Amino acid sequence: MLEKVAEAWQRTSQTFTEIPPMADTPQQPEITYPTPWQYKLVGREQTALRTVVAEVVGQRAYALELSHRSRKGSYVSMNLELTVVSEADRLSLYASLGASPHVLYVL
């Protein structure tokens, strides 16, 4: 049995070493700012997520819509769309939204 596993592992590792590296592809996409950006927020309460977004985004124009509610209603996901003016702005919003205890995930 162990011999078969060892043989399978050896075939698999050979397959992976035959795959060429992806050095020709850029690590990050080229983003031109300002640009519309969308975040998906997951939390337990829609009202709490709306409050967090209002606090983080401030006076900036945005759209926030319910995306999905779990079958039992324990979780909600919402789509937040707004314009980001730079990479620093985009990452700062991501970090600020994720720092809230009401936001379980930011995608």
Residue frames as qw, qx, qy, qz and C-alpha x, y, z in Angstrom:
[[0.000, 0.885, 0.465, 0.000, 0.00, 0.00, 0.00],
 [0.292, -0.818, 0.093, 0.486, 2.75, 2.47, 0.94],
 [0.449, -0.122, 0.584, 0.665, 4.57, 1.67, -2.30],
 [0.230, 0.632, 0.635, 0.380, 1.50, 2.68, -4.33],
 [0.151, -0.946, -0.227, 0.177, 1.19, 5.92, -2.40],
 [0.431, -0.591, 0.332, 0.595, 4.89, 6.66, -2.91],
 [0.408, 0.181, 0.659, 0.605, 4.57, 5.97, -6.65],
 [0.095, 0.822, 0.527, 0.195, 1.53, 8.22, -6.94],
 [0.289, -0.886, -0.030, 0.361, 3.30, 10.99, -5.03],
 [0.470, -0.329, 0.481, 0.663, 6.32, 10.71, -7.28],
 [0.308, 0.464, 0.649, 0.518, 4.18, 10.95, -10.44],
 [0.070, -0.918, -0.389, -0.010, 2.32, 13.96, -9.01],
 [0.376, -0.773, 0.136, 0.492, 5.47, 15.81, -7.97],
 [0.456, -0.040, 0.573, 0.680, 6.96, 15.23, -11.43],
 [0.191, 0.709, 0.590, 0.336, 3.84, 16.71, -13.01],
 [0.193, -0.948, -0.187, 0.172, 4.12, 19.86, -10.88],
 [0.458, -0.558, 0.332, 0.607, 7.81, 20.34, -11.67],
 [0.433, 0.253, 0.630, 0.593, 6.98, 20.24, -15.39],
 [0.091, 0.898, 0.427, 0.055, 4.71, 23.29, -15.12],
 [0.473, 0.365, -0.052, 0.800, 6.67, 26.38, -16.20],
 [0.217, -0.454, -0.431, 0.749, 6.84, 29.33, -13.79],
 [0.192, 0.831, 0.496, 0.160, 4.49, 32.24, -14.42],
 [0.443, -0.403, -0.010, 0.801, 7.23, 34.86, -14.50],
 [0.165, 0.225, 0.458, 0.844, 5.80, 36.56, -17.60],
 [0.256, -0.714, -0.556, -0.340, 2.50, 37.47, -15.90],
 [0.014, -0.540, 0.299, -0.787, 2.29, 40.53, -13.65],
 [0.214, -0.142, -0.840, 0.478, 1.70, 39.94, -9.94],
 [0.145, 0.542, 0.529, -0.636, -0.99, 42.60, -9.65],
 [0.389, 0.663, 0.555, 0.316, -3.46, 43.90, -12.22],
 [0.223, 0.088, 0.065, 0.969, -2.96, 47.39, -13.58],
 [0.062, -0.751, -0.643, 0.139, -5.67, 49.61, -12.03],
 [0.197, 0.369, 0.127, 0.899, -6.28, 53.14, -13.24],
 [0.202, -0.596, -0.608, 0.484, -7.62, 55.47, -10.54],
 [0.497, -0.039, 0.581, -0.643, -10.14, 56.85, -9.82],
 [0.366, 0.013, -0.838, -0.404, -12.23, 53.77, -10.53],
 [0.755, -0.325, -0.019, -0.569, -15.47, 52.21, -9.35],
 [0.212, 0.282, -0.904, 0.240, -14.79, 49.46, -6.80],
 [0.762, -0.343, -0.248, -0.490, -16.95, 46.86, -5.15],
 [0.023, -0.308, 0.850, -0.427, -16.57, 45.22, -1.76],
 [0.688, -0.330, -0.554, -0.332, -18.67, 42.34, -0.50],
 [0.180, -0.420, 0.602, -0.655, -19.33, 42.49, 3.23],
 [0.640, -0.259, -0.710, -0.138, -20.50, 39.52, 5.28],
 [0.103, -0.273, 0.564, -0.772, -21.98, 39.97, 8.73],
 [0.034, -0.298, -0.926, 0.231, -24.82, 38.90, 10.97],
 [0.117, 0.732, 0.537, -0.403, -27.04, 41.99, 10.85],
 [0.409, 0.604, 0.393, 0.560, -27.90, 44.14, 7.85],
 [0.175, -0.962, -0.151, -0.145, -28.53, 47.21, 10.02],
 [0.621, -0.658, 0.223, 0.362, -25.12, 46.91, 11.67],
 [0.638, 0.117, 0.432, 0.627, -23.39, 46.59, 8.29],
 [0.199, 0.815, 0.339, 0.426, -25.21, 49.70, 7.03],
 [0.382, -0.922, 0.000, 0.060, -24.04, 51.63, 10.10],
 [0.699, -0.374, 0.336, 0.509, -20.43, 50.51, 9.66],
 [0.524, 0.418, 0.434, 0.602, -20.44, 51.51, 5.99],
 [0.006, -0.933, -0.235, -0.274, -21.89, 54.94, 6.76],
 [0.525, -0.813, 0.136, 0.213, -19.22, 55.53, 9.43],
 [0.687, -0.209, 0.428, 0.549, -16.30, 54.33, 7.30],
 [0.446, 0.484, 0.486, 0.575, -17.34, 55.91, 4.00],
 [0.146, -0.426, -0.200, 0.870, -18.50, 59.22, 5.45],
 [0.356, 0.646, 0.129, -0.663, -19.78, 61.80, 2.95],
 [0.015, -0.293, 0.776, 0.559, -18.60, 59.85, -0.09],
 [0.743, 0.191, -0.114, -0.631, -21.29, 58.68, -2.55],
 [0.060, -0.222, 0.973, 0.025, -21.87, 54.92, -2.44],
 [0.756, -0.076, -0.314, -0.569, -24.41, 52.20, -3.17],
 [0.144, -0.242, 0.902, -0.327, -25.08, 49.43, -0.65],
 [0.744, 0.001, -0.293, -0.601, -27.37, 46.55, -1.52],
 [0.736, -0.239, 0.587, -0.238, -28.34, 43.30, 0.12],
 [0.325, 0.439, -0.760, -0.351, -26.70, 40.49, -1.83],
 [0.634, -0.077, -0.758, -0.131, -27.73, 37.35, 0.05],
 [0.544, -0.472, 0.408, -0.561, -29.28, 36.17, 3.29],
 [0.069, 0.207, -0.974, 0.054, -28.43, 32.71, 4.64],
 [0.444, -0.293, -0.769, -0.354, -31.18, 30.13, 4.73],
 [0.472, -0.527, -0.643, 0.291, -31.61, 30.45, 8.50],
 [0.045, -0.931, -0.152, -0.328, -31.06, 34.21, 8.48],
 [0.726, -0.559, -0.044, 0.399, -27.87, 33.99, 10.53],
 [0.444, -0.313, 0.310, 0.780, -25.71, 35.79, 7.97],
 [0.458, 0.842, 0.242, -0.147, -26.16, 38.49, 5.35],
 [0.554, -0.091, 0.321, 0.763, -23.88, 39.62, 2.57],
 [0.219, 0.901, 0.235, -0.291, -24.04, 43.07, 1.07],
 [0.644, 0.345, 0.238, 0.640, -22.41, 44.68, -1.96],
 [0.170, -0.846, -0.070, 0.500, -20.80, 48.07, -1.42],
 [0.621, 0.438, 0.310, 0.572, -19.92, 50.03, -4.54],
 [0.122, -0.943, -0.043, 0.307, -18.09, 53.35, -4.56],
 [0.605, 0.724, -0.170, 0.285, -15.30, 55.17, -6.35],
 [0.732, -0.524, 0.063, 0.430, -11.78, 54.76, -4.99],
 [0.251, 0.957, -0.128, -0.076, -9.23, 57.42, -5.84],
 [0.215, 0.691, -0.685, 0.083, -6.00, 55.51, -5.25],
 [0.701, 0.018, -0.708, 0.083, -4.60, 52.17, -4.16],
 [0.156, 0.091, -0.645, 0.743, -4.04, 53.59, -0.68],
 [0.507, -0.071, 0.111, -0.852, -7.69, 54.66, -0.55],
 [0.792, 0.012, -0.487, -0.369, -8.86, 51.21, -1.69],
 [0.600, 0.044, -0.726, 0.333, -6.71, 49.39, 0.87],
 [0.048, -0.131, 0.491, -0.860, -7.63, 51.81, 3.65],
 [0.667, -0.098, -0.075, -0.734, -11.34, 51.23, 3.06],
 [0.785, 0.025, -0.612, -0.090, -10.76, 47.47, 3.05],
 [0.406, 0.079, -0.694, 0.589, -8.89, 47.64, 6.36],
 [0.246, -0.121, 0.328, -0.904, -11.38, 50.00, 8.00],
 [0.757, -0.089, -0.260, -0.592, -14.38, 47.90, 6.98],
 [0.774, 0.028, -0.627, 0.077, -12.68, 44.71, 8.15],
 [0.198, 0.236, -0.620, 0.722, -11.72, 46.24, 11.50],
 [0.552, -0.275, 0.103, -0.781, -15.35, 46.43, 12.61],
 [0.256, -0.094, 0.925, -0.266, -16.56, 43.58, 14.83],
 [0.649, 0.397, 0.368, -0.534, -19.84, 43.64, 12.86],
 [0.644, 0.599, -0.374, -0.293, -18.06, 42.71, 9.63],
 [0.882, -0.242, 0.403, 0.036, -17.07, 39.06, 9.54],
 [0.663, 0.046, 0.495, 0.560, -15.49, 39.15, 6.06],
 [0.277, 0.799, -0.089, -0.527, -14.61, 41.73, 3.44],
 [0.707, 0.138, 0.578, 0.383, -14.11, 40.44, -0.08]]
